[in-house]
Amino acid sequence: MVVMAILLIVLPLISYLLVRQGALIRQHAAASEYIKELPGGLPPDQLFISQRGDTLTAERLLGKVVVVECINSTSAGKTGERHPLFEIQEAYEGKTLNLRFMSVWEDTGRAATTADLAYFGSRFAVRENWHVVSCGQPESLLSSIDENFYNGEKKSGDSDLFFPHVVYVLNKEGHWCATYKLDDQQAYDALFNDLLYLIDR
């Protein structure tokens, strides 16, 4: 009976209180100077297959704030430390249902296997709201990033704009709205704040 009471009453109550606490904190967040109004987003015709075998699309991610980074075959070995977004993942764990992280395999020279994606995910201890994905045409994602953040200039060869340096954020309407350099403390702090703002916007 005690176990049943814990499962049916105590655990749901704890979950509710955590989500409520997160909502109260987010009410006081304001947008930083990094937030912009941009027209583009994820390519609407692309399927993103995650390390768990589930399929994501731009449409399925509507209503979620999504932090996107670009990875490739060398990414898992680029840092001996924890992933730059690990602290944010842990801070938001259990406090919102409207945040997702996406590590998108952009290596146009080699298609990702399920094992590649799973290794990256296990290497950086990603949780259920973090998807390590491959897509059929990574060029279309890179083009969308170039057009919205870099005035159409092709940046796909610039490794400083991919993992572990830079992330791109989609708002709940599915539009790109900000980019952040994770090794810049001011930008990292702004990302943490702006996620609070965007989740409840």
Secondary structure, 3 states (H helix, E strand, C coil): CHHHHHHHHHHHHHHHHHHHHHHHHHCCCCCCCCCCCCCCCCCCCCCEEECCCCEECCCCCCCCEEEEEEECCCHHHCCCCCCCCHHHHHHHCCCCCCEEEEEEECCCCCCCCHHHHHHHHHHCCCCCCEEEEEECCHHHHHHHHHHHHCCCCCCCCCHHHCCCCEEEEECCCCCEEEEEECCCHHHHHHHHHHHHHHHCC
